[in-house]
Amino acid sequence: MHAFDVLGDPVRRRILELLADGELTSGAITTVIQREFGISQPAVSQHLKVLRENGFATVRPQGVRRLYAVNSEPLRDVDVWLARFRRFWTPHLDALATEVARGKRERRLRGQDE
């Protein structure tokens, strides 16, 4: 499965967002995903399996629990692919940062004049 096929699903993207903050048990992931998406525990398990089998997540046993974590390698591959497109948004973000800094400077200077 291609990386963007894996990441194209909102449930799998949400699971990766949760795992970005650190390891979570399958139960903790299931609780959040069921609440947010209204899907069954077996459906959540299937999404975790897709993430695992495609290298986006790792799992390690801890007693009877399974702890999931992000595997960053496939995400680096996505980042490399996206690199050729950054030129479309980077100048806009740089211009926005310049305007924000200019606005802050103007507000600071107005505050000194008062």
N, C-alpha and C positions, 0 to 999 in steps of 0.2 A: 504494500500500500504506500502510495506517495505521501510525503510529509504533509502536504496541503490537504490531502484527503483526510488524514488523521485530524489535522487542526481545523478542518472545515466544519466539524460538528461542534455546536455550542456547548454541549455537555462535556465533551473532552477538553475543550478550551477552559471551561470553568474548573474542571478537576485540576488541570495544570496550574491555574491561578491559585487554587487552594494550596497545592503542593509547593508553590514558589516560596511560601512562608516557612516551609520546613516539613519534615515527615508527618504523616497522618495515618491513623489506622483506617482500614477499609470501612469500619463502622462509622467513624467520624465523617469520612467522605460521603458515605451513603446517606447519612442524616442530612447533610447540607444539600446534596443533589436532589434527594427526594422532596425536600421542602421547596427548593427553588424550581424544580422542573416537573415534579409530580410523577416521577417514574418509579418503577418497582426496584427492589434490591437486586434481582437478577439482571435487570437492565443496566444498573450501575456497574455491577460486576462485569458485564460484557464490555462496557466502555473502558474499565480498568484493564481488562484483558487486551483490548486493542492498543491501548497506550503502552502496556508492557511488551507485547509482541512486536511492536514497531519501534521499541527502544526509547520512548519518551518518558517512561516511568520505570523505576526499579521497585522491587518488593523484597522485604526481608522478614523472616519470621521472628517474632518475639513472644515466646510461649505459644499461646493459642491465637495470638493476634498476628495480623500481617500489617507491616508498616510500609507505606508507599512514599516514594520520593521522586523528584524530578531527575531525569538523566539529561544533562545539558547538551550532550553531543549532537543529537538530531536538531536541537534548536540552533546550535552554531551553524549547522548546514543550511538551515532556513535563513539565518542571518547573512551568510555568504551569498545566497541566492538573491536576497533583497538588496544587497549592496549596490547592484547595478541600477536600482531604482531610486536610491536615496537622493540622487541629484534633483529629483522632482519635488521633494519636500524640504530638503535641508536649507536651501536659500530662503524659502518662505519662513522657516522657523528662525533662521538667523535674523531676518528682517523684523520679525515679531519681537525677538529679544532686544534688538536695537530700539524699537519703538517703546517697549516697556521701560527700558533704561532711560530713554529720553523723557518719558512722562514722569518717572520718579525724580529725575534731576530737576525738571521744571517745577514740580511740587515742592521740592526741597528749597529751591531758590525763591519761590514765592513765599515760603514760610519764613525765610530770612529777611525778606523785604517788609514784612508786616510788623 
